[in-house]
Amino acid sequence: IHPLYGQDKEVTCKEFVTNGVFKYKDSKFKGSINISNDKHIECFDNGCITSKIKWLSDCSYEMTIIKNTIVNSSLPKKSMAIIQINSIEGNGLRYYF
């Protein structure tokens, strides 16, 4: 359970996401995501992608890949994605990129 879940205060997207371990709700994705401050590490059975996070707003951040060990991945170093968090729902969040 996320450390901020269940607190009485309203939690911002950035507070919720900055430090935590997350899993995909969709069962076809078997990976986990570990976010610690400005580092995002997403691991699957065949390797991990490590990215640097730059916050653009409270609910939006840019990820830039700094290391990719996933076998046969087409994502090179320095690939970027913008993540937009739509909502925090209970102990999880919804986002798109």
CORRA-V865149 format. One record per run of one state. SS is the DSSP state (~ for helix, > for strand, _ for the rest). FROM is the first residue (numbers start at 1). TO is the last residue. Records with the same first field share a line. If there is no record, write none. Layout:
SS = FROM-TO  FROM-TO
//
This chain:
_ = 1-12  24-31  37-38  45-46  58-59  69-79  90-91  97-97
~ = 13-18
> = 19-23  32-36  39-44  47-57  60-68  80-89  92-96
//
